């Protein structure tokens, strides 16, 4: 069971508390497509773009155990963002390296598994294009910390589990905006619940989102020039579902769909679909 959970740790829009034992690692590779054409400002007035913004992304995620109860994750996304309203952008997204420190373990009698998260992410590869509507991110280097929790078990038709996480990201401000802290810090969160409906198929619900703790509303952000998008006090909550196809030899196919459930100073009609493959390797 733990093999499945470790193999799925890095799948699209989810985090988990489970830590691989030393010598065990998993790899996930996937692709996603999303687009939006409407947005809402801080006053909840919705507006439409004359041309949609589309993003195609590829993701590679690796997770492995370092010591008993301590693991590491590496996440590398590549994005292509396009629209008739601005130049296209092809760049790495936020590259993230994160460590997990397990605090409580279901296998040792705890009702849930809990892990401490400590991470570093950087958008240096797309910093020069951050002023575009078609940007791949804010171009900052951030330090984050938080907690992740979860529980798993075996049902009559296979595994079921739920997990959630929350992290606070301190964002190093851009050089020319240090006096006003642009961008503001981020709070990110996610949760999922999955149940097997067949010995080879699992279905789940997903929530994923972020909240920027400070910034300006749309209409007030133009003064920040290249940092106008980073300067927004944005919030977005996505909701959707995932399907897992459990294959032999610790391999899994993962399909997902997300759409906007709530937004502030951000797109209101984002629709994202994803597909990926993960596998688990025990080198002990």
C-alpha positions as CSV (number, residue, x, y, z in Angstrom):
1,X,0.0,0.0,0.0
2,X,2.7,2.5,0.9
3,X,4.2,1.9,-2.5
4,X,1.1,3.3,-4.2
5,X,1.1,6.3,-1.9
6,X,4.7,7.2,-2.5
7,X,4.4,6.7,-6.2
8,X,1.4,9.2,-6.2
9,X,3.0,11.8,-4.0
10,X,4.0,14.1,-6.9
11,X,0.9,13.8,-9.1
12,X,-0.8,16.9,-10.3
13,X,-2.3,19.3,-7.7
14,X,-1.6,17.3,-4.6
15,X,0.8,16.8,-1.7
16,X,1.1,14.1,0.9
17,X,2.7,13.3,4.2
18,X,4.1,9.9,3.3
19,X,7.9,9.5,3.3
20,X,9.7,6.9,1.3
21,X,12.1,4.6,3.2
22,X,15.9,5.0,2.4
23,X,16.7,3.5,-0.9
24,X,13.1,3.8,-2.3
25,X,12.2,6.4,-4.9
26,X,9.3,7.3,-7.2
27,X,9.1,9.2,-10.5
28,X,6.1,11.0,-12.0
29,X,5.9,12.5,-15.5
30,X,2.9,14.2,-16.8
31,X,1.4,17.0,-19.0
32,X,-1.4,19.4,-18.5
33,X,-3.4,21.9,-20.5
34,X,-5.3,24.9,-19.1
35,X,-6.9,28.1,-20.4
36,X,-8.9,31.1,-19.2
37,X,-10.6,34.1,-20.7
38,X,-12.3,35.9,-17.8
39,X,-11.0,37.4,-14.5
40,X,-12.3,39.2,-11.4
41,X,-10.8,42.1,-9.5
42,X,-10.9,42.9,-5.8
43,X,-14.4,44.5,-6.2
44,X,-15.8,41.2,-7.6
45,X,-16.4,42.8,-11.0
46,X,-15.8,40.2,-13.7
47,X,-14.3,41.1,-17.0
48,X,-13.4,39.2,-20.2
49,X,-10.4,39.1,-22.4
50,X,-10.7,39.6,-26.1
51,X,-8.5,36.5,-26.6
52,X,-8.0,33.5,-24.2
53,X,-4.7,32.7,-22.5
54,X,-3.6,29.1,-22.9
55,X,-0.9,27.1,-21.0
56,X,0.6,23.8,-21.9
57,X,2.9,22.3,-19.3
58,X,5.1,19.2,-18.8
59,X,6.1,18.1,-15.3
60,X,8.7,15.8,-13.9
61,X,8.5,15.0,-10.2
62,X,10.9,12.8,-8.2
63,X,10.5,11.7,-4.6
64,X,13.0,9.6,-2.6
65,X,13.9,8.6,0.9
66,X,17.1,9.9,2.5
67,X,16.9,8.5,6.0
68,X,14.2,6.8,8.0
69,X,11.4,9.4,8.3
70,X,13.1,12.0,6.1
71,X,12.6,12.3,2.3
72,X,13.2,14.8,-0.5
73,X,11.1,15.9,-3.5
74,X,12.2,17.7,-6.7
75,X,9.6,19.2,-9.0
76,X,10.5,20.6,-12.5
77,X,7.7,22.1,-14.7
78,X,8.2,23.4,-18.2
79,X,5.5,25.8,-19.5
80,X,4.4,27.2,-22.8
81,X,1.9,30.1,-22.4
82,X,0.3,31.8,-25.4
83,X,-2.3,34.4,-26.3
84,X,-3.0,36.8,-29.2
85,X,-2.8,39.6,-26.6
86,X,1.0,39.2,-25.8
87,X,4.1,37.4,-26.8
88,X,4.3,33.7,-26.1
89,X,6.5,32.4,-23.3
90,X,8.4,29.1,-23.1
91,X,10.2,28.7,-19.8
92,X,10.6,26.6,-16.7
93,X,8.0,27.4,-14.1
94,X,8.7,27.3,-10.3
95,X,11.4,24.7,-9.8
96,X,10.9,23.3,-6.3
97,X,13.1,21.3,-3.9
98,X,11.4,20.2,-0.7
99,X,12.2,18.0,2.3
100,X,9.8,16.1,4.5
101,X,10.3,15.2,8.1
102,X,7.8,12.7,9.4
103,X,6.4,13.6,12.8
104,X,3.7,10.9,13.3
105,X,3.3,7.6,11.5
106,X,0.2,5.5,11.1
107,X,2.4,2.3,11.0
108,X,3.4,3.1,14.6
109,X,-0.1,3.5,15.9
110,X,-0.8,7.2,15.1
111,X,-4.4,7.8,13.7
112,X,-2.8,9.8,10.9
113,X,0.6,10.4,9.3
114,X,1.9,14.0,9.8
115,X,5.0,15.5,8.2
116,X,6.8,18.8,8.4
117,X,7.5,20.4,5.0
118,X,10.5,22.7,4.3
119,X,11.1,23.9,0.7
120,X,12.8,26.2,-1.7
121,X,11.4,27.2,-5.0
122,X,12.7,29.5,-7.7
123,X,11.2,31.2,-10.8
124,X,14.6,32.7,-11.9
125,X,14.2,31.0,-15.4
126,X,11.1,33.1,-16.2
127,X,11.9,36.3,-14.3
128,X,12.5,38.4,-17.4
129,X,9.1,37.6,-18.9
130,X,7.1,38.0,-15.6
131,X,5.5,41.2,-17.0
132,X,3.7,39.5,-19.8
133,X,0.1,38.4,-19.6
134,X,1.5,35.1,-20.8
135,X,4.0,34.8,-17.9
136,X,5.1,31.5,-16.4
137,X,5.2,32.9,-12.9
138,X,6.4,35.8,-10.8
139,X,10.1,35.1,-11.1
140,X,10.9,35.1,-7.4
141,X,12.9,32.8,-5.2
142,X,10.8,31.6,-2.2
143,X,11.4,29.8,1.1
144,X,8.5,27.8,2.5
145,X,7.4,25.7,5.4
146,X,4.3,23.9,6.5
147,X,2.5,20.7,7.5
148,X,1.0,17.7,5.6
149,X,-1.3,15.1,7.0
150,X,-3.0,12.0,5.7
151,X,-4.5,8.6,6.4
152,X,-4.7,5.4,4.2
153,X,-6.2,2.0,4.5
154,X,-7.4,-1.0,2.4
155,X,-11.0,-1.4,1.6
156,X,-12.9,-4.2,0.0
157,X,-12.1,-3.0,-3.5
158,X,-8.6,-1.6,-2.9
159,X,-6.9,1.3,-1.2
160,X,-8.5,4.5,0.0
161,X,-6.8,7.6,1.4
162,X,-7.2,11.3,2.2
163,X,-4.5,13.9,2.7
164,X,-4.1,17.7,3.0
165,X,-1.3,20.2,3.3
166,X,-0.8,23.9,4.0
167,X,2.4,25.9,3.5
168,X,3.6,29.5,4.0
169,X,6.0,30.8,1.3
170,X,8.2,33.8,2.2
171,X,8.9,35.5,-1.2
172,X,12.1,37.5,-1.7
173,X,10.9,40.8,-3.3
174,X,12.1,42.0,-6.6
175,X,15.0,44.4,-6.3
176,X,13.3,47.6,-7.4
177,X,10.2,47.0,-5.2
178,X,11.7,46.0,-1.9
179,X,10.2,49.0,-0.1
180,X,6.6,47.8,-0.8
181,X,7.2,44.0,-0.7
182,X,6.2,42.9,-4.2
183,X,5.2,40.2,-4.4
184,X,3.5,39.5,-1.1
185,X,4.0,36.2,0.7
186,X,1.8,33.2,-0.3
187,X,-0.2,30.7,1.6
188,X,-0.8,27.5,-0.4
189,X,-3.1,24.6,0.4
190,X,-4.5,21.4,-1.0
191,X,-6.6,18.4,-0.1
192,X,-7.7,15.2,-1.7
193,X,-9.8,12.1,-0.9
194,X,-9.6,9.0,-3.0
195,X,-11.4,5.6,-2.8
196,X,-11.0,2.5,-5.0
197,X,-14.1,1.6,-7.0
198,X,-12.4,-1.4,-8.5
199,X,-9.2,-3.2,-7.7
200,X,-7.5,-1.4,-10.6
201,X,-9.3,2.0,-10.4
202,X,-9.5,4.8,-7.8
203,X,-11.5,8.0,-8.0
204,X,-11.0,11.1,-5.9
205,X,-12.0,14.7,-5.2
206,X,-9.3,17.5,-5.1
207,X,-9.1,21.0,-3.8
208,X,-6.1,23.2,-4.5
209,X,-5.4,26.9,-4.0
210,X,-3.3,29.8,-2.8
211,X,-3.8,33.2,-1.2
212,X,-1.4,36.1,-1.5
213,X,-1.2,37.9,1.8
214,X,-0.7,41.4,0.5
215,X,-0.8,43.4,-2.8
216,X,-2.9,45.6,-5.0
217,X,-6.2,45.0,-6.9
218,X,-6.6,44.8,-10.6
219,X,-6.7,48.4,-11.9
220,X,-4.3,49.6,-9.2
221,X,-1.3,47.3,-10.3
222,X,-0.2,49.1,-13.5
223,X,2.1,51.3,-11.6
224,X,4.4,48.3,-10.8
225,X,5.4,48.0,-14.5
226,X,7.1,44.6,-15.1
227,X,5.9,43.5,-11.6
228,X,2.2,44.4,-12.2
229,X,1.0,40.7,-12.1
230,X,3.3,39.8,-9.1
231,X,1.9,42.9,-7.3
232,X,-1.7,41.5,-7.2
233,X,-3.2,40.4,-4.0
234,X,-4.6,37.3,-5.6
235,X,-6.6,34.3,-4.4
236,X,-7.6,31.2,-6.3
237,X,-9.3,28.0,-5.2
238,X,-9.6,25.2,-7.7
239,X,-11.8,22.1,-7.3
240,X,-12.0,18.9,-9.4
241,X,-11.3,15.2,-9.5
242,X,-8.7,12.6,-10.3
243,X,-8.8,9.0,-11.6
244,X,-6.1,6.5,-10.9
245,X,-5.5,3.3,-12.9
246,X,-3.3,0.9,-10.8
247,X,-1.1,-1.1,-13.1
248,X,1.2,-4.1,-12.2
249,X,4.7,-3.5,-10.8
250,X,3.8,-0.4,-8.9
251,X,2.9,1.7,-11.9
252,X,0.0,4.1,-12.0
253,X,-1.8,6.2,-14.7
254,X,-3.3,9.4,-13.3
255,X,-5.9,11.6,-15.0
256,X,-7.2,14.9,-13.5
257,X,-9.4,17.9,-14.1
258,X,-9.6,21.2,-12.2
259,X,-11.7,24.3,-12.6
260,X,-12.0,27.6,-10.7
261,X,-14.2,27.5,-7.6
262,X,-13.3,31.0,-6.3
263,X,-11.1,33.8,-7.5
264,X,-10.0,37.3,-6.5
265,X,-7.7,39.3,-8.7
266,X,-7.3,36.2,-10.8
267,X,-9.0,34.2,-13.6
268,X,-12.5,32.9,-12.9
269,X,-12.9,30.3,-15.7
270,X,-9.7,28.3,-15.6
271,X,-10.1,24.7,-16.8
272,X,-7.2,22.4,-16.5
273,X,-6.9,18.8,-17.6
274,X,-3.8,16.6,-16.9
275,X,-2.5,13.1,-17.5
276,X,0.5,11.4,-16.1
277,X,2.4,8.2,-15.3
278,X,4.2,7.3,-12.1
279,X,6.2,4.3,-10.9
280,X,7.8,3.2,-7.6
281,X,11.3,1.6,-7.3
282,X,12.6,-0.2,-4.3
283,X,16.4,-0.3,-4.4
284,X,16.9,-1.8,-0.9
